[in-house]
Amino acid sequence: MSVDLRTRYLGLELKNPVVPSASPLSRSLDSARALEDAGASAIVMYSLFEEELNEQLKQSAFLQQQEVGYSEAETFLPLHSDPGSGLDSYLEQLRRLKESLQIPVIASLNGISLDGWVENGRLLAEAGADALELNTYYVAADPAVSADEMEQRYLSLISELRGVVSLPITVKLSPFFSSLGNFVSKLEATGANGVSLFNRFYQPDIDIDSLRVAPSLHLSHSGDGLLAMRWLGLLRGRVGLSMAATGGIHTAEDALKMLLAGADVTHLCSALLLHGPKQLRTVLSGIAAWLEESPYDSLEEIKGVLAQQHTRDPGAYERASYVRMLDSYKVNRTAWD
Ligand SMILES: Cc1cc2nc3c(=O)[nH]c(=O)nc-3n(C[C@H](O)[C@H](O)[C@H](O)COP(=O)(O)O)c2cc1C
């Protein structure tokens, strides 16, 4: 590849803009190496989940209160008898990934409560993470909690973490903030170095036969990332932090749209789970081929050229296009027969 695909993300100089996002693929050294061999410029680890640690702590406290004692329980509950085992195995996997890969490894923390997370962030930094991604998968289900309180929780977490780690921090956000631009600016002012748009919330589904509510996990499709693309385009130039695109990026075209809107890197997950590491190579060579044909010399030059601030039709990112789009819809009555 002769074109310059380098991109700066979270202060890291990456060789290209294609980074596998958090997924089970980083649980295996073989898969992680295969992603690196296919050209990944960095990798985000699966998340260390707050619930898992809390469950372990609860279980351990329970076991220690039993008359049978901890040592006997240990024999039949080896995985859960040590309160630190979830954290320990995560730190161990981080160290192993760092040893076997040349590319930066971004650790991921999932949690919203302050307790422990700042300490966990410090341990991840010590174990060699090149950056931290906060996966803030939190559904604001309690009507008593205001949007302001919610935002404050995130900001306190960033501010506390910033106080103890010097490595770059990025926040994987949901699209469900009332004023996303304002919130991203606050994150930046509090010390975050980047945002990743958007976290995919897995929705519960209802089974009408069993009358149960069940979780459902569907992988994304190519083109599912238009909401993120819009926000990247709106935020580029208005905020100074790094931006990653995640969700619905399966092809070079999907990735290029995100970069043109303003992303610094593009994350792949579903595409890799579906097709394996070779899809990363395909996306990468597609980006390089497009850039070679384009009037641009480097990837840095294309980042954000179609952001709202630069496009000839800024209204396309906002409401104006809504009316135009609805008015332009042609009903095809012949298909009704
Ligand atoms: C099986 C699976 C596991 C995932 N695990 C994590 C995780 O541990 N932490 C996280 O932040 N995101 C996780 N994600 C979300 C992905 O990193 C990604 O943001 C999301 O799937 C949207 O990207 P995609 O359309 O390319 O799949 C997971 C997604 C899938 C499908």
PDBQT file of the ligand as one rigid body, heavy atoms in Angstrom, charges set to zero:
ROOT
HETATM    1  C1  LIG A 401     -20.706 -10.550  20.953  1.00  0.00    +0.000 C 
HETATM    2  C2  LIG A 401     -20.390  -9.103  21.232  1.00  0.00    +0.000 A 
HETATM    3  C3  LIG A 401     -19.639  -8.773  22.356  1.00  0.00    +0.000 A 
HETATM    4  C4  LIG A 401     -19.372  -7.426  22.644  1.00  0.00    +0.000 A 
HETATM    5  N1  LIG A 401     -18.647  -7.124  23.767  1.00  0.00    +0.000 NA
HETATM    6  C5  LIG A 401     -18.412  -5.819  24.063  1.00  0.00    +0.000 A 
HETATM    7  C6  LIG A 401     -17.689  -5.458  25.233  1.00  0.00    +0.000 A 
HETATM    8  O1  LIG A 401     -17.248  -6.307  26.013  1.00  0.00    +0.000 OA
HETATM    9  N2  LIG A 401     -17.504  -4.142  25.480  1.00  0.00    +0.000 N 
HETATM   10  C7  LIG A 401     -17.957  -3.151  24.634  1.00  0.00    +0.000 A 
HETATM   11  O2  LIG A 401     -17.736  -1.965  24.889  1.00  0.00    +0.000 OA
HETATM   12  N3  LIG A 401     -18.636  -3.474  23.521  1.00  0.00    +0.000 NA
HETATM   13  C8  LIG A 401     -18.878  -4.766  23.224  1.00  0.00    +0.000 A 
HETATM   14  N4  LIG A 401     -19.562  -5.077  22.088  1.00  0.00    +0.000 N 
HETATM   15  C9  LIG A 401     -20.009  -3.982  21.196  1.00  0.00    +0.000 C 
HETATM   16  C10 LIG A 401     -19.052  -3.808  20.009  1.00  0.00    +0.000 C 
HETATM   17  O3  LIG A 401     -17.741  -3.456  20.417  1.00  0.00    +0.000 OA
HETATM   18  C11 LIG A 401     -19.547  -2.762  19.016  1.00  0.00    +0.000 C 
HETATM   19  O4  LIG A 401     -19.467  -1.464  19.590  1.00  0.00    +0.000 OA
HETATM   20  C12 LIG A 401     -20.989  -2.994  18.569  1.00  0.00    +0.000 C 
HETATM   21  O5  LIG A 401     -21.199  -4.371  18.288  1.00  0.00    +0.000 OA
HETATM   22  C13 LIG A 401     -21.312  -2.198  17.312  1.00  0.00    +0.000 C 
HETATM   23  O6  LIG A 401     -20.393  -2.483  16.288  1.00  0.00    +0.000 OA
HETATM   24  P1  LIG A 401     -20.708  -3.501  15.086  1.00  0.00    +0.000 P 
HETATM   25  O7  LIG A 401     -21.903  -2.984  14.376  1.00  0.00    +0.000 OA
HETATM   26  O8  LIG A 401     -19.456  -3.474  14.241  1.00  0.00    +0.000 OA
HETATM   27  O9  LIG A 401     -20.959  -4.834  15.703  1.00  0.00    +0.000 OA
HETATM   28  C14 LIG A 401     -19.848  -6.406  21.784  1.00  0.00    +0.000 A 
HETATM   29  C15 LIG A 401     -20.577  -6.757  20.648  1.00  0.00    +0.000 A 
HETATM   30  C16 LIG A 401     -20.854  -8.082  20.374  1.00  0.00    +0.000 A 
HETATM   31  C17 LIG A 401     -21.663  -8.412  19.147  1.00  0.00    +0.000 C 
ENDROOT
TORSDOF 0
